[in-house]
Amino acid sequence: MTDIAFDRAVGDPTPVQPASRPNLDKGFNPLTMILFFGILAAGLLFVAYSIYVDVNATGTKVTTYLPYILLFVALLIALGFEFVNGFHDTANAVATVIYTHSLPAEVAVMWSGFFNFLGVLLSSGAVAFGIVSLLPVELILQVGSSAGFAMVFALLIAAILWNLGTWYFGLPASSSHTLIGSIIGVGIANAVMRGRDGTSGVDWSKATEIGYALLLSPLFGFVCAAALLLLLKFVVRNPALYAAPEGNKAPPLWIRGLLIATCTGVSFAHGSNDGQKGMGLIMLILIGTVPTAYALNRALPDSQVAQFQKTSEAAAEVIAAKGAGHSIIGDPRPAVTQYIALHKLNEGTYPSLAVLVKDVGDQVAKYGSLNKVPAEAVGNTRNDMYLTSEAIRFLMKDKENDLSKDDVAVLNTYKGSLDAATKFIPNWVKIAVAIALGLGTMIGWKRIVVTVGEKIGKTHLTYAQGASAELVAAATIGAADVFGLPVSTTHVLSSGVAGTMAANGSGLQMATIRNLLMAWVLTLPCAIALSATLYVIFSRIF
């Protein structure tokens, strides 16, 4: 950056005081650190108390503490992933307000952390179970087994290691990208270890859908942020908007408000999208270690359980009609599991699924309420519901399903009833993840902020550039949350900054762009290899 800056947006050659680097080295005072550790300790105690209350409500007698020790370790790792996600990904949200001097660094990260917290609390949960559906169904059904623990530990530790590595080198790599790669690696390793083709261990249709979202979101961020900046230049003629900050001077009040608002939007959207990834994995851990309390949604009202009976009967009729003329003897579950794994209909698929649907309906009718399902039966009932829901999900996407629109509507309603009973997130899980992500935002943010603020473009970030990149990032992440798709805050925002630099003619630092592209390209294969290796190792240990 030159010693004398010029306002290129309006062609004004008048020298102005060059923008100075924001103060990023001011440490937190002791009171802040005490508050940080106080919130951390309170969060852990709240998690322990919530689990105690939930388990106690089921009337389960604790005979061994080993599952709870494993649960505590697994939860620490899962919350650790969200903590790292906070200081790795959320740094992107605060880079623009810091480098435009809209907020001091320490205020910006606390502000962003708070709105990340709110985003998690108010999230829908759709993304959480979109991530879980990528995992091999046989591991989900056996999540409480040694293979299930190996799966959870492998994918979480692999994701944390890669996130920490890229953070150390100041590379804004995607936590979403990393977690998806870790899940795929576990799926491939599990399939190979069971003597199957490695490609059969992953729901590739869902992986492709998520892959498109991750692949296209940075391109979308680059193009849309560039287009928005050009549109602003055409519509809003105020020269102050397109100028870099003068020294340490804060921007005009209206610009400052806009930048803080966009930072708030990105932080909230990041929390609502990225926070859910940890939620889904935490629910898997809880289901595996304490199924009596978390395998079924015991808070589901009896009115919905009664409605479940009606939707179950209607679905059974549709599926039985498709399987007419065929019958099965014995357990229908292996045939249904095989269909989910291979995605191939055969003459036994419909009759097996019809029997399973009837079994699930009979189990719920027998107890009358999910809250009354006995402890020894909870795991089996939940697995049957999950297996049925996944089979119907694949069936409705199968081109050979021969289902009418009315049939699809009936099955969709039934699947919704199944998911309400099995795919739920207790409020305390949301609060725990919100605390981890919010606190993580306040730690370790500096490396990524410097990369985004100083090393992408050749000139200092202007107010309009920061606002354009943030607006596009918030909108993209918010839309992805609505559709249940995980996208990368890192990719969208850093590419958005690059797009505004290109549109402004500011120039790009190609060394940084090359490193970002390398991280983008290498994240998936490296996460796959790392998690697959860890899964093999842990499978032999547990």
Backbone hydrogen bonds, N-H to C=O, Kabsch-Sander energy under -0.5 kcal/mol:
donor,donor_aa,acceptor,acceptor_aa,energy
5,A,3,D,-0.5
5,A,16,V,-1.0
7,D,12,D,-1.0
8,R,6,F,-1.5
10,V,7,D,-0.7
11,G,7,D,-0.6
12,D,7,D,-1.5
16,V,5,A,-1.2
20,S,247,G,-1.4
24,L,22,P,-0.9
27,G,25,D,-0.5
32,T,29,N,-0.8
33,M,29,N,-1.8
34,I,30,P,-2.4
35,L,31,L,-2.3
36,F,32,T,-2.5
37,F,33,M,-2.5
38,G,34,I,-2.2
39,I,35,L,-2.5
40,L,36,F,-2.2
41,A,37,F,-2.5
42,A,38,G,-2.4
43,G,39,I,-2.4
44,L,40,L,-2.0
45,L,41,A,-2.3
46,F,42,A,-2.3
47,V,43,G,-2.1
48,A,44,L,-2.3
49,Y,45,L,-2.7
50,S,46,F,-2.4
51,I,47,V,-2.3
52,Y,48,A,-2.2
53,V,49,Y,-2.6
54,D,50,S,-2.5
55,V,51,I,-2.7
56,N,52,Y,-2.6
57,A,53,V,-1.9
58,T,54,D,-0.7
58,T,55,V,-0.9
59,G,56,N,-1.1
60,T,55,V,-1.1
62,V,60,T,-0.5
63,T,61,K,-0.6
69,I,65,Y,-1.9
70,L,66,L,-2.4
71,L,67,P,-2.3
72,F,68,Y,-2.4
73,V,69,I,-2.3
74,A,70,L,-2.7
75,L,71,L,-2.7
76,L,72,F,-2.2
77,I,73,V,-2.1
78,A,74,A,-2.5
79,L,75,L,-3.0
80,G,76,L,-2.0
81,F,77,I,-2.0
82,E,78,A,-1.5
83,F,79,L,-2.3
84,V,80,G,-2.6
85,N,81,F,-2.4
86,G,82,E,-1.8
87,F,83,F,-1.6
88,H,84,V,-1.9
89,D,85,N,-2.7
90,T,85,N,-0.8
90,T,86,G,-1.2
92,N,89,D,-1.5
93,A,90,T,-1.0
94,V,90,T,-1.0
95,A,91,A,-1.1
96,T,92,N,-0.6
98,I,94,V,-2.0
99,Y,95,A,-2.5
100,T,96,T,-1.1
101,H,98,I,-1.3
102,S,97,V,-2.0
103,L,97,V,-1.5
108,A,104,P,-2.7
109,V,105,A,-2.3
110,M,106,E,-1.3
111,W,107,V,-2.6
112,S,108,A,-2.8
113,G,109,V,-2.3
114,F,110,M,-2.1
115,F,111,W,-1.8
116,N,112,S,-2.1
117,F,113,G,-2.0
118,L,114,F,-2.0
119,G,115,F,-2.1
120,V,116,N,-2.1
121,L,117,F,-2.0
122,L,118,L,-2.0
123,S,120,V,-1.4
129,F,125,G,-1.3
130,G,126,A,-1.2
131,I,127,V,-2.0
132,V,128,A,-1.6
133,S,129,F,-1.7
134,L,131,I,-1.5
135,L,132,V,-1.8
139,L,136,P,-0.8
140,I,136,P,-1.8
141,L,137,V,-2.3
142,Q,138,E,-0.7
143,V,140,I,-1.2
145,S,142,Q,-2.4
148,G,142,Q,-0.7
149,F,145,S,-2.0
150,A,146,S,-2.4
151,M,147,A,-2.1
152,V,148,G,-2.2
153,F,149,F,-2.8
154,A,150,A,-2.3
155,L,151,M,-2.3
156,L,152,V,-2.0
157,I,153,F,-2.4
158,A,154,A,-2.2
159,A,155,L,-1.8
160,I,156,L,-2.4
161,L,157,I,-2.6
162,W,158,A,-2.1
163,N,159,A,-2.2
164,L,160,I,-2.7
165,G,161,L,-2.2
166,T,162,W,-2.5
167,W,163,N,-2.2
168,Y,164,L,-2.3
169,F,165,G,-1.3
170,G,167,W,-1.9
171,L,166,T,-3.0
173,A,171,L,-2.5
178,T,174,S,-2.0
179,L,175,S,-2.5
180,I,176,S,-2.5
181,G,177,H,-2.2
182,S,178,T,-2.2
183,I,179,L,-2.2
184,I,180,I,-2.4
185,G,181,G,-2.4
186,V,182,S,-1.9
187,G,183,I,-2.2
188,I,184,I,-2.6
189,A,185,G,-2.4
190,N,186,V,-2.6
191,A,187,G,-2.0
192,V,188,I,-2.5
193,M,189,A,-2.4
194,R,190,N,-1.1
195,G,192,V,-1.7
196,R,191,A,-2.9
200,S,197,D,-2.1
201,G,198,G,-1.2
202,V,199,T,-0.7
203,D,134,L,-0.8
204,W,202,V,-1.6
207,A,203,D,-2.6
208,T,204,W,-2.6
209,E,205,S,-1.9
210,I,206,K,-2.6
211,G,207,A,-2.8
212,Y,208,T,-2.6
213,A,209,E,-1.5
214,L,210,I,-2.4
215,L,211,G,-2.8
216,L,212,Y,-3.0
217,S,213,A,-1.6
219,L,215,L,-0.6
220,F,216,L,-3.0
221,G,217,S,-2.7
222,F,218,P,-2.5
223,V,219,L,-2.4
224,C,220,F,-2.7
225,A,221,G,-2.0
226,A,222,F,-1.8
227,A,223,V,-2.6
228,L,224,C,-2.7
229,L,225,A,-2.1
230,L,226,A,-2.0
231,L,227,A,-2.3
232,L,228,L,-2.5
233,K,229,L,-2.2
234,F,230,L,-1.5
235,V,231,L,-2.4
236,V,232,L,-2.9
237,R,235,V,-0.7
241,L,238,N,-1.3
242,Y,239,P,-1.3
243,A,240,A,-1.1
247,G,17,Q,-0.5
247,G,18,P,-0.7
247,G,245,P,-0.8
249,K,246,E,-2.3
256,R,252,P,-2.9
257,G,253,L,-2.6
258,L,254,W,-1.8
259,L,255,I,-2.5
260,I,256,R,-2.5
261,A,257,G,-2.2
262,T,258,L,-2.3
263,C,259,L,-2.2
264,T,260,I,-2.3
265,G,261,A,-2.3
266,V,262,T,-2.4
267,S,263,C,-2.4
268,F,264,T,-2.6
269,A,265,G,-2.6
270,H,266,V,-2.8
271,G,267,S,-2.2
272,S,268,F,-2.4
273,N,269,A,-1.7
274,D,270,H,-2.4
275,G,270,H,-0.8
275,G,271,G,-1.1
276,Q,273,N,-0.7
277,K,274,D,-1.1
278,G,274,D,-0.7
279,M,275,G,-1.2
280,G,276,Q,-2.2
281,L,277,K,-1.3
282,I,278,G,-2.5
283,M,279,M,-2.4
284,L,280,G,-1.6
285,I,281,L,-2.1
286,L,282,I,-2.6
287,I,283,M,-2.7
288,G,284,L,-2.1
289,T,285,I,-2.1
290,V,286,L,-2.8
293,A,290,V,-1.2
294,Y,290,V,-1.8
295,A,291,P,-2.3
297,N,421,A,-2.4
298,R,296,L,-1.6
300,L,297,N,-1.7
304,Q,301,P,-1.0
305,V,301,P,-1.4
306,A,302,D,-2.3
307,Q,303,S,-1.7
308,F,304,Q,-1.9
309,Q,305,V,-1.3
310,K,306,A,-1.1
311,T,307,Q,-2.3
312,S,308,F,-2.6
313,E,309,Q,-2.1
314,A,310,K,-2.1
315,A,311,T,-2.3
316,A,312,S,-2.5
317,E,313,E,-1.8
318,V,314,A,-1.7
319,I,315,A,-2.6
320,A,316,A,-2.6
321,A,317,E,-2.0
322,K,318,V,-1.4
323,G,319,I,-1.4
324,A,321,A,-0.9
326,H,323,G,-1.8
336,V,332,P,-1.7
337,T,333,R,-3.0
338,Q,334,P,-2.3
339,Y,335,A,-1.8
340,I,336,V,-2.0
341,A,337,T,-2.2
342,L,338,Q,-2.8
343,H,339,Y,-2.9
349,T,346,N,-1.7
350,Y,346,N,-0.6
352,S,348,G,-1.9
353,L,349,T,-2.6
354,A,350,Y,-2.5
355,V,351,P,-1.9
356,L,352,S,-2.1
357,V,353,L,-2.7
358,K,354,A,-2.0
359,D,355,V,-2.5
360,V,356,L,-2.6
361,G,357,V,-2.3
362,D,358,K,-2.5
363,Q,359,D,-2.4
364,V,360,V,-2.2
365,A,361,G,-2.4
366,K,362,D,-2.2
367,Y,363,Q,-1.3
368,G,364,V,-2.3
372,K,369,S,-1.4
373,V,370,L,-1.0
377,A,374,P,-1.5
378,V,374,P,-1.2
379,G,375,A,-0.6
381,T,377,A,-2.5
382,R,378,V,-2.6
383,N,379,G,-2.4
384,D,380,N,-2.4
385,M,381,T,-2.1
386,Y,382,R,-2.8
387,L,383,N,-2.8
388,T,384,D,-2.2
389,S,385,M,-2.5
390,E,386,Y,-2.5
391,A,387,L,-2.2
392,I,388,T,-2.3
393,R,389,S,-2.1
394,F,390,E,-2.3
395,L,391,A,-2.4
396,M,392,I,-2.3
397,K,393,R,-0.7
397,K,394,F,-0.5
398,D,394,F,-0.9
398,D,395,L,-0.7
401,N,398,D,-1.6
408,V,404,S,-2.4
409,A,405,K,-2.1
410,V,406,D,-2.2
411,L,407,D,-2.5
412,N,408,V,-2.6
413,T,409,A,-2.0
414,Y,410,V,-2.1
415,K,411,L,-2.7
416,G,412,N,-2.1
417,S,413,T,-1.6
418,L,414,Y,-2.2
419,D,415,K,-2.8
420,A,416,G,-1.9
421,A,417,S,-1.0
421,A,418,L,-0.6
422,T,418,L,-1.2
423,K,419,D,-3.2
424,F,422,T,-0.9
429,V,426,P,-0.8
430,K,426,P,-1.4
431,I,427,N,-2.3
432,A,428,W,-2.5
433,V,429,V,-2.5
434,A,430,K,-2.5
435,I,431,I,-2.4
436,A,432,A,-2.3
437,L,433,V,-2.8
438,G,434,A,-2.6
439,L,435,I,-2.8
440,G,436,A,-2.1
441,T,437,L,-1.5
442,M,438,G,-0.6
442,M,439,L,-1.0
443,I,440,G,-1.4
449,V,445,W,-2.1
450,V,446,K,-2.5
451,T,447,R,-1.6
452,V,448,I,-2.5
453,G,449,V,-3.0
454,E,450,V,-2.5
455,K,450,V,-0.8
455,K,451,T,-1.5
458,K,507,G,-1.7
463,Y,243,A,-1.2
464,A,241,L,-2.3
466,G,462,T,-2.2
467,A,463,Y,-2.5
468,S,464,A,-2.6
469,A,465,Q,-2.3
470,E,466,G,-2.1
471,L,467,A,-2.7
472,V,468,S,-2.1
473,A,469,A,-2.0
474,A,470,E,-2.7
475,A,471,L,-2.3
476,T,472,V,-2.5
477,I,473,A,-2.5
478,G,474,A,-2.3
479,A,475,A,-2.3
480,A,476,T,-2.2
481,D,477,I,-2.0
482,V,478,G,-1.6
483,F,479,A,-1.7
484,G,481,D,-0.9
485,L,480,A,-2.9
489,T,487,V,-0.7
492,V,488,S,-2.3
493,L,489,T,-2.5
494,S,490,T,-2.3
495,S,491,H,-1.9
496,G,492,V,-1.5
497,V,493,L,-2.4
498,A,494,S,-2.0
499,G,495,S,-2.4
500,T,496,G,-2.1
501,M,497,V,-2.0
502,A,498,A,-2.4
503,A,499,G,-2.5
504,N,500,T,-1.9
505,G,501,M,-0.5
505,G,502,A,-0.9
506,S,501,M,-2.3
507,G,501,M,-0.8
509,Q,456,I,-2.8
510,M,508,L,-1.1
512,T,509,Q,-0.6
513,I,509,Q,-2.1
514,R,510,M,-2.7
515,N,511,A,-2.0
516,L,512,T,-2.7
517,L,513,I,-2.5
518,M,514,R,-2.4
519,A,515,N,-2.5
520,W,516,L,-2.3
521,V,517,L,-2.7
522,L,518,M,-3.2
523,T,519,A,-1.8
524,L,520,W,-0.5
526,C,522,L,-2.5
527,A,523,T,-2.6
528,I,524,L,-2.4
529,A,525,P,-2.5
530,L,526,C,-2.6
531,S,527,A,-2.6
532,A,528,I,-2.3
533,T,529,A,-2.1
534,L,530,L,-2.3
535,Y,531,S,-2.5
536,V,532,A,-2.0
537,I,533,T,-2.1
538,F,534,L,-3.2
539,S,535,Y,-2.3
540,R,536,V,-1.0
540,R,537,I,-0.7
541,I,537,I,-1.0
542,F,538,F,-2.9
